[in-house]
Amino acid sequence: MFTGIITGVGRIDAVHDLGSSASFGKRLTVRAPAGYLQDVGLGDSIALNGACMTVTSVDPAGEAFTVDVSAESLDKTAGLAEPGPVNLEKALRAHDRLGGHLVSGHVDGIGRVSRFQPVGESHELRIVAPASLGKYLAYKGSVAVNGVSLTVNSVRDTPQGCELGINLIPHTVQNTALHALGAGSAVNLEIDLIARYVERMLGGAKVAA
């Protein structure tokens, strides 16, 4: 589990194929901030841009780590197949504060940035989410964008999908990889965990014939 509070901005330095065809995944080498990996060991979970990954190695100097990403995960996420900045969050510990909201690290869909512009001291971020996720997005509800816990300020259904508006304060822009976004950028979206269970309970279980 995660909270959507980014604890470091890393960078994918290298991407290596794990096989000779598209059915194979990739191995990522991720450079972390100084001291970030001091309490990280093999098998630990770290979310990269909101996608939960397992640490497969840590370099002796403690400055970088590797993860193996399956072809399925690459197909269902954005920003993990090429070098570039990534948001990092270590898995939630039982005694940690829940500063954001409950995040599982499982990407529900890929959205597309339609607007990212300064407004006053902040930035307005608009994202067109897949229409299938629209019912889970609500005014003043929570959504994780590239692993960052954010508050939805507006929701509008369009023929292209569900457009949500988000206000980013300067601290969020400066301390996450969201500053690298622009119109057209693909982003990982995770809907509120509780919304999934509410839908299941209200819909009732369907018994197979």
Secondary structure, 3 states (H helix, E strand, C coil): CECCCCCEEEEEEEEEECCCCCCCCEEEEEECCCCCCCCCCCCCEEEECCEEEEEEEECCCCCEEEEEECHHHHHHCCCCCCCEEEEEEECCCCCCCCCCCCECCCCCEEEEEEEEEEECCEEEEEEEECHHHHHHCCCCCEEEECCEEEEEEEEEEECCEEEEEEEECHHHHHHCHHHHCCCCCEEEEEECHHHHHHHHHHHCCCCCC
